[in-house]
Amino acid sequence: MDHKNFDSLLSAIGPGRWTIFMFVSYVSWALLLPYFSLGGAFYNPVVDHWCSVPELSNNSWTLEQRLNYSVPWEYRGGRLERSQCSVYVRDYEAVADLPWSPDLALTPEQAVTLETKSCNQWEFDKSVFHSTVASEWNLVCDRVSLSPFFTSFYFFGAAVGETLIGFLADKYGRRWILRVSTLIFLLTATTSALVPLYSLVLAGRFVLGVIHTIIGPAYIQGMEACPSKLRTILGLLSTAPFALTGMFFGAWAYLIRDWRTLQLVCALPVLLQLIYMPFMDESPRWLLQQGRLKEAAKILKKAGQWHGVTLPADKELMILMEKFQEQSSDKKETPRDAEGFSGRARRWWRDVTVLVRTPALRKITIGLFGCWFCTGLTYWGMSLSGTTYSKDPFLYVVLSSLVEVPGYSGLTPVVGRFGRRSVLSFNFTVCAVAILTILATPKSYTWMIFSLALVGKLFITASYGLMYLVSSELFPTCVRSRGLNMSSMMARLGSIISPFIIDVLATSYWWSPSVMFGACAAMGSGFALLLPESNHKPLADTVEQLEFIYGDSGKSSSRSSIESDDISSSLRKDQQDEKDEACPCSSV
């Protein structure tokens, strides 16, 4: 059989055990990372607290009686509640040994006239959570601004990791970075649950955030080994483990109310990755890009054996590998041994600016950056808003994770039929409408608010799952890991902002989460319309091939280095084969 490109060879091998095997790393990370990315919901939730009066701590008064005698009322978030940071100035020692009597109860007139002061000791409500990050280090009142850093440091690390991990995956391979990340994650997740200082916990959260972005290379490793016609199905279905893990997290947190113990238990799934590490294959497509043809051929032979498919003989297979390498190489690159200092500087600048080098790639980058930022801010904001849209954080996390199952996998036939761009824009629009409708819903309609929040979470989850598929299809192979990680870095920037909206801004302006998350989702709908449609299009291996596929046809003369006639013929043949369902869509 004459294989015109690498994808046609993958199509001949077909889907099977090896294809699933290449997705194992992604699935194992998906079963682990939500325990830490959603950590703010249960490791550091917002819990009620009040000023502690040591003189009254050992008497026979009930909690309500102690609060009545020592803690003033105040308006907070538009509601009248007990103060969390102030205490009455009174002689508490004089009543410390007295039994409670109605005469000690404050009248409304006394409550208004009594002097108050700020306190430096607090009691925390332990009816739901026995121990949290905030309660352990008193991250309340004048220190409340330090509390969101527990979550934002994780996402700040993820923002750094998007660039770093993507670069390392492109340079040293998907397998190498996956192995290194597994060991670092195991060490950091364990030690950060045991250290005695909040600063060390934040340092651990930052490192865990950096490693969180390994999900990008793990996803790409699977997608690069997947026949192109199954990319939509496997790409969307493979995101379902995230939703299942979120549900498990709610169950574990219900059973384990101490944040340190909970984190240690939730780190156990990393053992799956440790077991898989010795048997992991490198992406043959990446090996081909690096010129390691024998290694790529060996892995493809293994895949053929697993699937019961006979590939060409070794010599013929190597000829095919050389042909595919020639197709996927960037012919405009200058040999490194012929470069001087200025040549190396130009190469470095080309590497830095590669995502905005050409018109088509520049438009794709802007659209994806905007979509990822809006997705990150809205998705993580809705995920961590259990105390904003529900009074039961365990139920909120379980149900909001449950709706992610159809959100991630339910769009498989829809995306294949209607395309990526229109479905993505539609998801953003419905999410925005649902969240903004909460502003017009009476606060007494708690289940309606909860339901609207779940609808918003459903459709922003659908956008999140689709973003990985769209990004992996639109970026060429030579920068796919880097492009996916740098564009999803924008999601991390949005996620860094979200805990401050929930934990700080919402205490003064109850409407701020709905306004911010709803407006951002509406903006995402506009950014989605900037993207080209990638449905039934081949994967590009180089920037020049990308320009040929998605660029302005009127500028085809600028793409002469790709052998335009041959590529046009190949593209037409591949797309016709798709229509005939004889073989999957191929990349150039």
Disulfide bonds with the S-S distance in Angstrom:
Cys51-Cys119 2.00
Cys85-Cys141 2.01
